[in-house]
Amino acid sequence: MQMPHIQSTLNLLFAFLCVK
């Protein structure tokens, strides 16, 4: 089960946490 869109979401979440 490979979900590339999940990777993008995780990256966005990580960036948001970093900015916070």
C-alpha positions in Angstrom: 0.0 0.0 0.0 1.9 3.0 -1.3 0.4 6.5 -0.9 2.5 9.3 -2.3 -0.1 11.9 -1.4 0.4 11.0 2.3 4.1 11.8 2.0 3.2 15.3 0.7 0.8 15.8 3.6 3.4 14.6 6.1 6.0 17.0 4.6 3.5 19.9 4.9 2.7 19.0 8.5 6.3 18.8 9.4 6.9 22.2 7.8 4.0 23.6 9.8 5.4 22.2 13.0 8.8 23.7 12.3 7.3 27.1 11.6 5.3 26.9 14.8 
